[in-house]
Each structure stands twice: as C-alpha cells, then as structure tokens.
Amino acid sequence: MRTIDNINDLNKSDFLSIFGNVFEKTESVAMEAFELKPFKNFEDIVFKMLDIYENYEKNKILDILNAHPELAVAKKNDL
C-alpha cells in the first residue's frame, strides 16, 4: 500500500502512470497536480486534482466531457 510519502517521492513519469488516467484521457490534470507536491494526505491530492479540473476554462471542460459523452449528458446543466 502506498503512503503519502511514497507518492510525494514519485518522479513525474511514475506519478503520471499512476494518476494520469484519474480524469480519463485528461493527463493534464495529473501533470498540473504533480507540480503541487508535496501533498499533505490522500484527500489533498483529490482536492487539488478536482480544483485543477474545476478551474479549467469552459472550452477545456467541454472537450473533456465530449470525450466522454455519458458524462456530458449528466453534466450539461452544470455548465
């Protein structure tokens, strides 16, 4: 089991291989999150990744949702 210290010690390549698909087909979220290390705990990683996504410009969010039509239908009223 990984600890937060293990995650904070990951190099960029390993970090992206683990977290790059959290937002499927949107590795940019993980790339930006990597720059925000060190993380305090696992919740901190989640919060930072969600914050990155939620602060994307509307057109980038639409691109992500369009790559996942089932999400776009569920989220269309949120935009």
Buried (B, 14 or more C-beta within 10 A) or exposed (E): EEEBEEBEEBEEEEBBEEBBEBBEEBBBBBBBBBEBBEBEEEEBBEBBBBEBBEEBEEEEBBEBBEEBEEEBEEBEEEE
